[in-house]
């Protein structure tokens, strides 16, 4: 049976230090970071989004960054699927989620099929 992971959610305004705090906590608790930023999911959009750099990650695995092309439609449900896959695939017990409340709320809701 899959054990529900322990999750720390970090919310805050732009440039408030969420990424630094997420990395610090991940290092302390041997965790990983699942980004919930609606713009940082796009490949190549680094400058205007404040996307964390490899050096700033300090070796902490990060998920849901650079997973979509800028010209494709990417919804909160797409993010939810990617985030759940990252968690389940690694059976991570400590995950840190940061930033966008819409994406975080999507994870709490069941999938709705539009047939």
RODO-2510 file (C-alpha; in nm, 4 decimals, decimal comma):
residues 115
     n   res          X          Y          Z
     1     x     0,0000     0,0000     0,0000
     2     x     0,1277     0,3464    -0,0896
     3     x     0,2022     0,5561     0,2150
     4     x     0,0832     0,9147     0,1849
     5     x     0,3854     1,1427     0,1636
     6     x     0,4447     1,4168     0,4154
     7     x     0,4250     1,7478     0,2355
     8     x     0,5386     2,0937     0,3360
     9     x     0,3701     2,3705     0,1364
    10     x     0,5537     2,6998     0,0974
    11     x     0,3426     2,9919    -0,0211
    12     x     0,4465     3,3510    -0,0627
    13     x     0,4662     3,6484    -0,2901
    14     x     0,7087     3,6847    -0,5797
    15     x     1,0737     3,7125    -0,4735
    16     x     0,9963     3,6318    -0,1107
    17     x     1,2561     3,3522    -0,0816
    18     x     1,0348     3,0468    -0,1366
    19     x     1,2934     2,8614    -0,3459
    20     x     1,5753     2,9206    -0,0975
    21     x     1,3561     2,8044     0,1897
    22     x     1,2426     2,4975    -0,0061
    23     x     1,6029     2,3964    -0,0741
    24     x     1,7021     2,4579     0,2877
    25     x     1,4158     2,2421     0,4183
    26     x     1,4753     1,9722     0,1571
    27     x     1,8376     1,9475     0,2666
    28     x     1,7356     1,9341     0,6325
    29     x     1,4654     1,6688     0,5855
    30     x     1,6170     1,4771     0,2912
    31     x     1,3309     1,5905     0,0700
    32     x     1,2658     1,6956    -0,2858
    33     x     1,0982     2,0017    -0,4357
    34     x     0,7900     1,9944    -0,6562
    35     x     0,7533     2,3367    -0,8133
    36     x     0,3991     2,4665    -0,8516
    37     x     0,4845     2,7751    -1,0535
    38     x     0,2579     2,8176    -1,3546
    39     x     0,5326     2,9765    -1,5673
    40     x     0,8331     2,7734    -1,4619
    41     x     0,6829     2,4587    -1,6137
    42     x     0,7818     2,5990    -1,9549
    43     x     1,1204     2,5180    -2,1094
    44     x     1,3327     2,8192    -2,2000
    45     x     1,1435     3,0761    -1,9922
    46     x     1,4168     3,1301    -1,7359
    47     x     1,4766     3,5045    -1,7283
    48     x     1,1267     3,6410    -1,6694
    49     x     1,0181     3,3668    -1,4291
    50     x     1,2939     3,3720    -1,1685
    51     x     1,3467     3,0008    -1,2253
    52     x     1,5889     2,8416    -0,9798
    53     x     1,9314     2,7622    -1,1230
    54     x     2,1141     2,4319    -1,0934
    55     x     2,3626     2,5917    -0,8538
    56     x     2,0791     2,7267    -0,6354
    57     x     1,9245     2,3781    -0,6177
    58     x     2,2318     2,2591    -0,4226
    59     x     2,1818     1,9023    -0,5402
    60     x     1,8175     1,8833    -0,4272
    61     x     1,5995     1,7112    -0,6881
    62     x     1,3379     1,9463    -0,8351
    63     x     1,0270     1,8381    -1,0244
    64     x     0,7776     2,0116    -1,2545
    65     x     1,0301     2,2552    -1,3995
    66     x     1,0851     2,2737    -1,7782
    67     x     0,8250     2,0078    -1,8562
    68     x     0,6221     2,1850    -2,1264
    69     x     0,6916     2,3758    -2,4453
    70     x     0,5856     2,7422    -2,4368
    71     x     0,3580     2,6931    -2,7386
    72     x     0,1589     2,4089    -2,5799
    73     x    -0,1422     2,4398    -2,3527
    74     x    -0,0528     2,3338    -2,0002
    75     x    -0,3257     2,3262    -1,7364
    76     x    -0,3397     2,2749    -1,3623
    77     x    -0,4555     1,9194    -1,4348
    78     x    -0,1444     1,8606    -1,6491
    79     x     0,0652     1,9846    -1,3592
    80     x    -0,1217     1,7620    -1,1137
    81     x    -0,0510     1,4567    -1,3270
    82     x     0,3196     1,5423    -1,3502
    83     x     0,3486     1,6183    -0,9782
    84     x     0,1742     1,2973    -0,8759
    85     x     0,3936     1,0957    -1,1127
    86     x     0,7085     1,2496    -0,9614
    87     x     0,5950     1,1673    -0,6096
    88     x     0,4750     0,8138    -0,6828
    89     x     0,7742     0,7210    -0,8991
    90     x     1,0165     0,8076    -0,6233
    91     x     0,7955     0,7189    -0,3274
    92     x     0,9207     1,0405    -0,1760
    93     x     0,8287     1,0826     0,1886
    94     x     0,9214     1,4488     0,2159
    95     x     0,8186     1,6816    -0,0632
    96     x     0,8233     2,0566    -0,0710
    97     x     0,5673     2,2356    -0,2831
    98     x     0,6051     2,6004    -0,3590
    99     x     0,4317     2,8912    -0,5180
   100     x     0,1053     2,8709    -0,7145
   101     x    -0,2043     2,8067    -0,5075
   102     x    -0,4106     2,7089    -0,8143
   103     x    -0,1777     2,4175    -0,8858
   104     x    -0,1654     2,3167    -0,5211
   105     x    -0,5456     2,3187    -0,5001
   106     x    -0,5615     2,1014    -0,8132
   107     x    -0,3753     1,8291    -0,6277
   108     x    -0,6402     1,8188    -0,3580
   109     x    -0,9276     1,7662    -0,6013
   110     x    -1,0159     1,4430    -0,7793
   111     x    -0,9879     1,4258    -1,1552
   112     x    -1,2979     1,5236    -1,3479
   113     x    -1,3542     1,3513    -1,6774
   114     x    -1,5147     1,5588    -1,9490
   115     x    -1,6521     1,3077    -2,1901
***
